[in-house]
């Protein structure tokens, strides 16, 4: 029997999840001056872990050795991805950071392929990266660009481990335990940066909103959509992330992109959607 309390169609659910995540990123960036990128990541991951653990209540004693071997690196890659992404958006516009981060999943999707069309998508994504390169715009920090690409690498690892753990473990338990290990990785950086010492009730409230927007709400919406949409359709919709990030950053943070930077976002969005459309089953 279908749940009649939540009848949002799958495509709007995915689009709303994308908007939720990018609005969360915009909120995160407003917290950086007060508690730093690592402090912000610590609040987001820590609160998300508490919410998910309370929601799914996994039995840690019942987890097998085989499951531990996958769920731990799954969680660590999740934590590293988020922490390094926050370091990236501290230095460069959110839209460009998400665009560069998308290179990780894109390369993962076509790795090992020998088809010409897949090389075309890689070339298109490479053109996008070249358009963002710091030698075309002095305002872009090279460290921010490197962090965004590194976050993309951890995103690819997160996808690989996520695919493996989903086959041997309950989804809710995997996500909640994974988030616990993500918090274990990220929290020390928050304390080392000393940003958490500046935490106030207002900032903590914004951190809770960040956790809901960036984790709890999109996870729920995406799980809903995944049960109704073909994986290929879902992936194509997710390819809109860089464009959504650019729009949200413009609305909430007044982050303007140059013509070449907008062109870079378009290149990566097309490459990501194209690689999904032409991918072998």
N, C-alpha and C positions, 0 to 999 in steps of 0.2 A: 504493500500500500504506500502511495506517495505521501510525502509530508505536505499537508495542505496549509500549514502555517508559513511556508516559505515558497512562494510560487514565482519567484523571479526567474525569467527565462535564462538559459545558459549563456547566450551571447552578451546580453546586458550585464550578467553576473561577472563575466570575465572583464569587461570594460570597466565596470565599477571597481573591481579588484585592482586593476591597473591604476586607476585614478587614486584609489585609496593609498596604494604604495607610494606613488609619487607625491601626493599631498603630505604623507608621512615624512618623506625625504626633505620636503620644504620646511616642515616644522623642525626637523632635526638640525638643519643648517642654522635656524634662528637660535638654537641652544648653544651652538659652538662658542660664541664669545664668552658665555658665562661658565660653561663646564667642559668645553673642549670636545673634540671629535670622539676621543676614547671614552670620556665620561658619558657622552650622549649614547654611544653604542652600548655602554654598560647598562644604562637605564633601560634602553629598548630591549636588549637581549635578556637582561635579568627579570624585568617585569613580564616579558613574554613567556619566559620559562616558568614562572610562578603560575601564570594564567593557564598555560597548557598542562602543567602537572596537576593542577587542581581540577581541570576539566576532564582529563583522561585517566588520572590516577593509575599509572602503570605499576605493575608489581615487579620491582627490580630483581627480586629473588628468583622469579620465574624465567628470567632471560637466560638463554643458552650461551655457551662460549662462542658459538658460530655467530650468533646475533650481536654479541658484544664487539666482535672483530670488525663488524661493518658499521654498527650504529655509532661507535666512538669516532672513527674518522669522518663519518657523515656529519656529526655534530661539530667537530673541529673545523671542517671545511666550511660549514654554515657560519660559524663564528668568525673565521678569518675573512670570509667573503664580505660580511657586513662591516667589520672593523676597518678593513683596508678601503672599502668603498667610501666610508665616512671620511677617511683621511684624504681620499681623492676629491670629494665634493667640498672639502674645506679649502681646496686650492684652485679648483676649476669649476665652471658652471655645471649644474646637475645634469642638464640635457646632454652635454658632451661626455660627462663621466659615464652615464648609462649607455651612450652610444659606443664608447670604447669597451665597456664591460661586456657588451653583447658579442664581442668578437670571440670570447671564450666558448659560449654555447654554439656559436655559428661554426667554428672550426671543429668542435666536437661532433656536430651533426654530419659533417662531410669528411671526417678523417678516414683515411684508407680508401677513399673513392678514387677511381681512375677515369671518371667520366668528364668530358670537356665542360659540360654545363656547370658542374660543381666548381671547377677551377674559375669559371666566369664569375660565380658568386663570391669566391675568395678575392678575386681581382677587384670587384666592385667594392667590397668591404675595405680592401687595402687602399683604394682611392679615397674612401671616406676618412680613413686614419691619416693619410697624407694631407688631407685638407685641414685636419685638426692640428697637425704637427706644429710645434712651437716656432719653427722658423717662418711660418706664415702669419704668426700673431704673437707679438711680444707679451701680451697680457696673460698668456697661458703658461702655467708653471709646469716644467717638464716632470717634476716629482709627482704632481697631480695626475699627469697623463700615465706615468709608469704605474702608479697605484691603481688607477682605473683598469688598466690592462691586467695587472696582477689579480685584482678582484675578479676579473673575467675568468682567469685561470682557476681560481678557487670555485667559481660558479660552475665551471665544467666538472670539477671534481665532485662538487655537491650533487650534480645531476647523476653522475656515475654511481656514487655511493647510495644516492636516493633510490635509483632504479634497483639496486641490489637489495637494499633493506626492505623495499616494498614487497619483495617476493617471499620474504621469510619472517615478516613481522607485521603486526597490526599497524595501520597507518598512523592512528592517533598516538599510540605508544611510541612509535619510531620518532615522530615529530617532537613529542614532549621530551623524550630522553635525549634526542639530538640537541634540542634547545638547551637542555641542562648542561651538556658538555660545551656548547657554544658559550654559555655564560661563564663556565669555569675558565675558558680560554680568555675571554674578553675582559672580565672584571678586574684582573690584576693591572691591565693597561689603564683602566679608569682610575685606579688608586695611584698608580705611578705618575700619571699626568696631573694628579691632585685636583682635577676639576670637580670631583664629587664632594670636595670640602666646601664648595660654593653652593651646594644644593639647598634650595629653599622649597617650602611647600608648593609655591606656584610653579617652580621649575619641575618639581617631581610630578605635579599634576599634568604638565605638558609632556613629561616622559611617559606617563600612563597613556595619554592620548596617542603619542607616537607609537607605543607598543601595540595599541589596538588598531591603528591605521596601517601600520607596516607589517603586522603579523597576524593577529587574531582575526580581523575582518577579512583580509584578502585570502587567508588560508581557508576560511569557511566558504567564501564565495567560489574559490577555485575548486575545492572539493565538490561542491554542488555542480559546477559546470562540467568537471571531468567525468561525472557519472552520466552525462547526457550528450556531450560533444565528442566527435571523433578526435583522436589525438592530433591529427594534422590540422584540423580547424582550430583547435586550442592553441597550437604553436604559432599559427599564422596571426591570430589575434594578439598573442604575447609579443609578436614582432613590432607591435605599435608602441611598446614601452619607451624607446628613445624619443619618439615624437611627443608622447604624453608627458614625459619628464621635462622636455623643453617648454611645453605649454604651461605646465604647472609652475615651473621655476620662473617663467615670465610673469605669470599672474600674481604669485605670492612673494617673489623675491626681486622682481624687476630685473631678472637676468636676461639681457638681450644678447642674441647671437648674431654674428656677422653673416653675410650672404654665404660665404664659403663654409661656415660652420653649420648653417641650415642645410646646405647641400650635402655635407658630410652625414648629417642625421638621416636625410632622405636615402643616401646611398646604402647605409647600413640597414635601414628598415627594409628596403627593397631586397637587399642581399639575404637578409634573414627570412623574409616571407618567401622569396624565390627558392631558396634552398629547401624550405619545407614543402613547397608545392611540387618540386621536381624530385624529392627524395624517394628512394626505393622503400617499399614497405618493410 
